[in-house]
Amino acid sequence: MTHNPGIRARLWLAAALPTVLVVVALLWVFLSRYTEDLTEAWQERARVAATQLAGSAEFPLFANDAETLLRLVDASQKGDSQLRAVKLFDRNGRTLAAAGTAEGGVLPFDARTQLLLDETRLTVQVPIAASSSRIDLFQETTGVTVPQSDAAPIGFVMMQFGLESLERRRSELLGWALAATLAAMLLATLLSTAIASRVTGPIGEISQVVQRIASGALDARAEPQHCGVLSGLAQGVNDMAQQVAMTQQELRQQVDLATQELRQQKDAAEQAARLDALTQVLGRRGFTDQAHTEIQRCMRYQHPLSLLMIDIDHFKLINDTHGHATGDAVLLHFAQLLSRELRENDMIGRIGGEEFAVLLPSSNAEQAARVAERMRAAVDQSLIHVRGQPLHFTASFGVAEFQPQELSLESLMARADAALYEAKRQGRNRVLLASPPGA
């Protein structure tokens, strides 16, 4: 059984990558937080050491005991391997005692504790303030009165620490973090490999079955019991193969039948879109499509072509008086009357509402007017019964002959429509010829 290396690699990445990303993110957060805490602890240690020395140096500094100050500075410097330099200053910034070698300048003398941290050293400077009890003890011992303004600060302690220990701790922490990351990646690799192996094997078998089916071996089947978690997929492939195993003749018959049904549905849909649902004559879209084609033929072969625009007179009154059902019956009866007067190649369409159009190929204006007059007379002489009572109605006609300079159906319809409305203005139930284009 062959496995797909690409699938195995993608599955491995899908399983291992999230684990590695989570571990790296957690370690990064831990390192950032621990490094901040470690630096703050180191600064606090330096501040406490300087504050303790300031407390010890208070009285010797107040008493101007240089020897004691020097012993305190030496003891502080020797007692801490990270302490590079210690200095004691009086209130004017004059060095009273020093041990070790300090790097950089002196911090500004201020009554507040000051810290300066750079890449290689940490410098802390703490003011030394004389407490009232110390002043009282000094006055009792020496008999010298000290002014209150001279009580604080009386000097400063400056300590400078090296950061070798801090950097060593950071390096150790980084080493542990890298080791933990590598361990997590190794574990994720082992788990991902195990998961990929369980998945790629069944996928390889199912892929082989699919390829055999595609090459024509329709009897190829997968073994779901050997596919583990993908047994459902294997069974689905087998079901698919069972369906594909139909004979080519059956498939061809089904395709032919489906194609025929689709063609019939398409023809029916196109016919429904072209015909008016009530009168079963052409709708506006079907009429205009055929009329455009007929105009092109007329221009090509120099044949005459005429258009009738027809409108039922007082149709709104019929609807309002007798109801829309009667109005629909009138429209259907009217379309049938018009259709009886047409030749096989003539076209009739319902343009909208009670308005109809008739296209008469190979007919000039006079011939079209005679056809319109026959239609008008047929409508005028017909009756439709409504609830046992006869209903009489009439129609008005506008006739226009197509002229080459028009070049469009819209212009032809506009002229015929203008003649129609002029017929209505003159009293309805009549036929009028349209004026020439541009008249």
DAVEN-V407390 format. One record per backbone hydrogen bond with DSSP energy under -0.5 kcal/mol. CO is the residue of the C=O (numbers start at 1). NH is the residue of the N-H. E is the energy in kcal/mol with one decimal. If there is no record, write none. Layout:
BEGIN
{{CO;NH;E} {CO;NH;E}}
END
This chain:
BEGIN
{{3;5;-0.7} {4;8;-2.4} {5;9;-2.7} {6;10;-2.3} {7;11;-2.7} {8;12;-2.5} {9;13;-2.5} {10;14;-2.5} {11;15;-1.9} {12;16;-3.0} {13;17;-2.1} {15;19;-0.6} {16;20;-2.4} {17;21;-2.6} {18;22;-2.3} {19;23;-2.5} {20;24;-2.7} {21;25;-2.4} {22;26;-2.6} {23;27;-2.6} {24;28;-2.4} {25;29;-2.3} {26;30;-2.6} {27;31;-3.1} {28;32;-2.5} {29;33;-2.5} {30;34;-3.0} {31;35;-2.6} {32;36;-1.9} {33;37;-2.4} {34;38;-2.9} {35;39;-2.3} {36;40;-2.6} {37;41;-2.4} {38;42;-2.2} {39;43;-2.3} {40;44;-2.5} {41;45;-2.4} {42;46;-2.0} {43;47;-2.5} {44;48;-2.5} {45;49;-2.3} {46;50;-2.4} {47;51;-2.3} {48;52;-2.6} {49;53;-2.1} {50;54;-2.4} {51;55;-2.2} {52;56;-2.2} {53;57;-2.5} {54;58;-0.6} {55;58;-0.6} {56;60;-0.6} {57;61;-2.2} {58;62;-2.3} {59;63;-2.9} {60;65;-3.3} {61;64;-0.8} {64;66;-1.1} {65;69;-1.9} {66;70;-2.3} {67;71;-2.1} {68;72;-2.5} {69;73;-2.3} {70;74;-2.6} {71;75;-2.7} {72;76;-2.2} {73;77;-2.2} {74;78;-2.4} {75;79;-1.5} {77;80;-0.6} {80;83;-1.4} {82;84;-0.8} {82;162;-3.2} {84;101;-0.9} {85;160;-2.5} {86;99;-2.5} {87;158;-2.8} {88;96;-3.7} {88;97;-1.3} {89;156;-2.2} {90;93;-2.0} {94;90;-2.2} {97;88;-2.8} {99;86;-2.9} {100;102;-0.5} {108;110;-0.5} {114;125;-2.6} {116;123;-3.0} {120;163;-1.3} {121;118;-2.3} {122;161;-3.2} {123;116;-2.7} {124;159;-2.6} {125;114;-2.6} {126;157;-2.9} {127;129;-0.6} {128;153;-0.5} {128;154;-3.5} {128;155;-1.2} {129;131;-0.5} {131;135;-2.0} {132;136;-2.4} {133;137;-2.5} {134;138;-2.5} {135;139;-2.4} {136;140;-2.4} {137;141;-2.2} {138;142;-2.8} {139;143;-2.0} {145;147;-0.5} {147;150;-1.3} {148;151;-1.6} {151;130;-1.7} {154;91;-0.9} {155;128;-3.5} {156;89;-2.6} {157;126;-2.5} {158;87;-2.6} {159;124;-2.7} {160;84;-2.4} {160;85;-1.5} {161;122;-2.5} {163;167;-2.8} {164;168;-2.3} {165;169;-2.4} {166;170;-2.2} {167;171;-2.7} {168;172;-2.5} {169;173;-2.4} {170;174;-2.7} {171;175;-2.5} {172;176;-2.4} {173;177;-2.4} {174;178;-2.7} {175;179;-2.5} {176;180;-2.6} {177;181;-2.4} {178;182;-2.8} {179;183;-2.3} {180;184;-2.5} {181;185;-2.6} {182;186;-2.5} {183;187;-2.5} {184;188;-2.7} {185;189;-2.5} {186;190;-2.3} {187;191;-2.6} {188;192;-2.8} {189;193;-2.6} {190;194;-2.1} {191;195;-2.5} {192;196;-3.1} {193;197;-2.3} {194;198;-1.7} {195;199;-1.3} {196;200;-3.5} {197;201;-1.3} {198;202;-0.5} {199;203;-2.1} {200;204;-2.6} {201;205;-2.1} {202;206;-2.8} {203;207;-2.6} {204;208;-2.1} {205;209;-1.9} {206;210;-2.3} {207;211;-2.4} {208;212;-2.2} {209;213;-2.3} {210;214;-2.4} {211;215;-1.7} {212;217;-2.6} {213;216;-1.3} {216;218;-1.8} {217;220;-1.7} {222;224;-0.7} {223;226;-1.9} {224;227;-1.5} {227;230;-2.4} {228;231;-1.6} {230;234;-2.2} {231;235;-2.5} {232;236;-2.1} {233;237;-2.2} {234;238;-2.2} {235;239;-2.4} {236;240;-2.3} {237;241;-2.6} {238;242;-2.1} {239;243;-1.8} {240;244;-2.5} {241;245;-1.4} {243;246;-1.1} {247;251;-2.2} {248;252;-2.5} {249;253;-2.5} {250;254;-2.5} {251;255;-2.5} {252;256;-2.9} {253;257;-2.7} {254;258;-2.7} {255;259;-2.7} {256;260;-2.5} {257;261;-2.4} {258;262;-2.5} {259;263;-2.4} {260;264;-2.4} {261;265;-2.7} {262;266;-2.7} {263;267;-2.9} {264;268;-2.7} {265;269;-2.6} {266;270;-2.8} {267;271;-2.7} {268;272;-2.7} {269;273;-2.1} {270;274;-1.5} {271;275;-1.9} {274;283;-4.2} {276;280;-2.0} {281;276;-3.7} {282;350;-2.9} {283;287;-2.7} {284;288;-2.5} {285;289;-2.3} {286;290;-2.1} {287;291;-2.7} {288;292;-2.4} {289;293;-1.6} {290;294;-2.3} {291;295;-2.3} {292;296;-1.9} {293;297;-2.0} {294;298;-2.5} {295;299;-2.4} {296;300;-1.9} {297;301;-2.5} {298;302;-1.0} {298;303;-1.2} {304;362;-1.9} {305;402;-3.4} {306;360;-3.1} {307;400;-2.2} {308;358;-2.4} {309;398;-2.4} {310;356;-2.9} {311;396;-2.5} {312;315;-0.9} {314;318;-1.5} {315;319;-2.2} {316;320;-2.8} {317;321;-2.4} {318;322;-2.8} {318;323;-0.5} {319;323;-1.8} {323;327;-1.8} {324;328;-2.6} {325;329;-1.9} {326;330;-2.5} {327;331;-2.2} {328;332;-2.4} {329;333;-2.5} {330;334;-2.8} {331;335;-2.4} {332;336;-2.0} {333;337;-2.2} {334;338;-2.3} {335;339;-2.2} {336;340;-1.5} {337;341;-0.6} {338;341;-1.3} {339;342;-1.5} {343;346;-0.8} {347;359;-2.8} {348;282;-1.5} {349;351;-0.8} {349;357;-2.7} {352;355;-2.4} {354;312;-1.3} {355;351;-1.4} {355;352;-1.6} {356;310;-3.1} {357;349;-2.7} {358;308;-3.1} {359;347;-2.2} {359;361;-0.6} {360;306;-1.9} {360;363;-0.9} {364;368;-2.5} {365;369;-2.3} {366;370;-1.9} {367;371;-2.0} {368;372;-2.5} {369;373;-2.3} {370;374;-2.1} {371;375;-2.2} {372;376;-2.8} {373;377;-2.5} {374;378;-2.4} {375;379;-2.4} {376;380;-2.6} {377;381;-2.0} {378;382;-0.6} {379;382;-0.9} {384;391;-2.7} {385;387;-0.5} {386;389;-2.0} {389;386;-4.0} {391;384;-2.1} {394;313;-2.3} {396;311;-2.0} {397;432;-2.0} {398;309;-2.6} {399;434;-3.5} {400;307;-3.0} {403;406;-2.2} {403;407;-0.7} {408;412;-1.3} {409;413;-2.8} {410;414;-2.2} {411;415;-1.9} {412;416;-2.2} {413;417;-2.6} {414;418;-2.1} {415;419;-2.0} {416;420;-2.1} {417;421;-2.3} {418;422;-1.7} {419;423;-2.0} {420;424;-1.9} {421;425;-2.0} {422;426;-1.8} {423;428;-2.3} {424;427;-1.2} {430;397;-2.6} {432;399;-2.6} {436;439;-1.9}}
END
